[in-house]
Amino acid sequence: MLLDGRFASPFSSSFLFFVGFHEDCGTRLYSCFTLPCCLLVTEQNSFPGERPPHEQPPRNLLARRRWHPDSAGKKANPPPPQPPKPEPPTPPTEPTPQPAAVQMFYLPTPLAPIPWAWQPAPWLRAPVGINGLCTAPVPAPPPAAAEALVPPPPAETREEKKVAKEKKAKKFNANAPPSLAKGVNYMYPLEHTILHIFRKAAPVWEERYRGRKLEFKVFKVSVHFTVKMVVENVLRKSRDADVLEVCKGWAVTETVEGGNGTWEKGTTIEYDSEKAGGSLESMGWSAKRGSSLPPVWLVVHKVDFK
């Protein structure tokens, strides 16, 4: 508001009047304030150094009035039209998430029954078992009995281990090397031969044994051994056994390999015969067998075996 008045008060008045002009419309405004006492008439300008209003030339209040859109056409020089301000760019927005479509599944509508179709069988009241219709229900099996816990075997004592060890040591082996005392040497024979003896006391030269795998043992024997000694070493199972009684009725037969799992029968020597007292070398089982001559294959069997 532009002050354009004075402060004045009559001598006998207790009111203060304020006179001014509105800047936009030029309307004179009056204000009254109550004062506690009488004031002298004073005069004061709105701005320091400015002339009082009664000495100033008249003002054109409309010259300072601002332009308003409602007063367009009333003034001689309206402001030129301004281009519209560009709208600020709209920030990109994310697409609004759409709720997932709820899938509904319905059972298909049953087809209309065919007039001539077979009607379903009625419900059966009796129980239906695995063996057919109307079978009685199978009762539940009884609960299995708890397995009896087998106690562990008792631990072997030292005495039992000692007895088992002695028993194993007393087991007789007719082909074991001789035990030598301290300072005693053994004189080995100079010539040996290799004997292949079948473990099975059977006629391997027969047709029923053709192509079968037969087990055998290999021995390195002095050529000065007799045939009787060979039979005794095969049949003797204990040191105290009667050799003559054990080996009576037994014999040894030489076999010749024919190929493809076949064997041919050779010379047979009975244990009780005089021929059995001869050496292996006298029977032709010399040290050359197995090297320059075919190896020796023997079968120890009973004389009347079938």
Secondary structure in CASP SS format (residue, H / E / C, confidence):
PFRMAT SS
TARGET T0000
AUTHOR 0000-0000-0000
METHOD secondary structure of the structure
MODEL  1
M C 1.00
L E 1.00
L C 1.00
D C 1.00
G C 1.00
R C 1.00
F E 1.00
A E 1.00
S C 1.00
P C 1.00
F C 1.00
S C 1.00
S C 1.00
S C 1.00
F E 1.00
L E 1.00
F E 1.00
F E 1.00
V E 1.00
G E 1.00
F E 1.00
H C 1.00
E C 1.00
D C 1.00
C C 1.00
G C 1.00
T C 1.00
R E 1.00
L E 1.00
Y E 1.00
S E 1.00
C E 1.00
F E 1.00
T E 1.00
L C 1.00
P C 1.00
C C 1.00
C C 1.00
L C 1.00
L C 1.00
V C 1.00
T C 1.00
E C 1.00
Q C 1.00
N C 1.00
S C 1.00
F C 1.00
P C 1.00
G C 1.00
E C 1.00
R C 1.00
P C 1.00
P H 1.00
H H 1.00
E H 1.00
Q C 1.00
P C 1.00
P C 1.00
R C 1.00
N C 1.00
L H 1.00
L H 1.00
A H 1.00
R H 1.00
R C 1.00
R C 1.00
W C 1.00
H C 1.00
P H 1.00
D H 1.00
S H 1.00
A C 1.00
G C 1.00
K C 1.00
K C 1.00
A C 1.00
N C 1.00
P C 1.00
P C 1.00
P C 1.00
P C 1.00
Q C 1.00
P C 1.00
P C 1.00
K C 1.00
P C 1.00
E C 1.00
P C 1.00
P C 1.00
T C 1.00
P C 1.00
P C 1.00
T C 1.00
E C 1.00
P C 1.00
T C 1.00
P C 1.00
Q C 1.00
P C 1.00
A C 1.00
A C 1.00
V C 1.00
Q C 1.00
M C 1.00
F C 1.00
Y C 1.00
L C 1.00
P C 1.00
T C 1.00
P C 1.00
L C 1.00
A C 1.00
P C 1.00
I C 1.00
P C 1.00
W C 1.00
A C 1.00
W C 1.00
Q C 1.00
P C 1.00
A C 1.00
P C 1.00
W C 1.00
L C 1.00
R C 1.00
A C 1.00
P C 1.00
V E 1.00
G E 1.00
I C 1.00
N C 1.00
G E 1.00
L E 1.00
C C 1.00
T C 1.00
A C 1.00
P C 1.00
V C 1.00
P C 1.00
A C 1.00
P C 1.00
P C 1.00
P C 1.00
A C 1.00
A C 1.00
A C 1.00
E C 1.00
A C 1.00
L C 1.00
V C 1.00
P C 1.00
P C 1.00
P C 1.00
P C 1.00
A C 1.00
E C 1.00
T C 1.00
R H 1.00
E H 1.00
E H 1.00
K H 1.00
K H 1.00
V H 1.00
A H 1.00
K H 1.00
E H 1.00
K H 1.00
K H 1.00
A H 1.00
K C 1.00
K C 1.00
F C 1.00
N C 1.00
A C 1.00
N C 1.00
A C 1.00
P C 1.00
P C 1.00
S C 1.00
L C 1.00
A C 1.00
K C 1.00
G C 1.00
V C 1.00
N C 1.00
Y C 1.00
M C 1.00
Y C 1.00
P C 1.00
L C 1.00
E C 1.00
H E 1.00
T E 1.00
I E 1.00
L E 1.00
H E 1.00
I E 1.00
F E 1.00
R C 1.00
K C 1.00
A C 1.00
A C 1.00
P C 1.00
V C 1.00
W C 1.00
E C 1.00
E H 1.00
R H 1.00
Y H 1.00
R C 1.00
G C 1.00
R C 1.00
K C 1.00
L C 1.00
E C 1.00
F E 1.00
K E 1.00
V E 1.00
F E 1.00
K E 1.00
V E 1.00
S E 1.00
V C 1.00
H C 1.00
F C 1.00
T E 1.00
V H 1.00
K H 1.00
M H 1.00
V H 1.00
V H 1.00
E H 1.00
N H 1.00
V H 1.00
L H 1.00
R C 1.00
K C 1.00
S C 1.00
R C 1.00
D C 1.00
A C 1.00
D C 1.00
V H 1.00
L H 1.00
E H 1.00
V H 1.00
C H 1.00
K C 1.00
G C 1.00
W E 1.00
A E 1.00
V E 1.00
T E 1.00
E E 1.00
T E 1.00
V E 1.00
E E 1.00
G E 1.00
G E 1.00
N C 1.00
G C 1.00
T E 1.00
W E 1.00
E E 1.00
K E 1.00
G E 1.00
T E 1.00
T E 1.00
I E 1.00
E E 1.00
Y C 1.00
D C 1.00
S C 1.00
E H 1.00
K H 1.00
A H 1.00
G H 1.00
G C 1.00
S E 1.00
L C 1.00
E C 1.00
S C 1.00
M C 1.00
G C 1.00
W C 1.00
S C 1.00
A C 1.00
K C 1.00
R E 1.00
G C 1.00
S C 1.00
S C 1.00
L E 1.00
P C 1.00
P C 1.00
V E 1.00
W E 1.00
L E 1.00
V E 1.00
V E 1.00
H E 1.00
K E 1.00
V C 1.00
D C 1.00
F C 1.00
K C 1.00
END
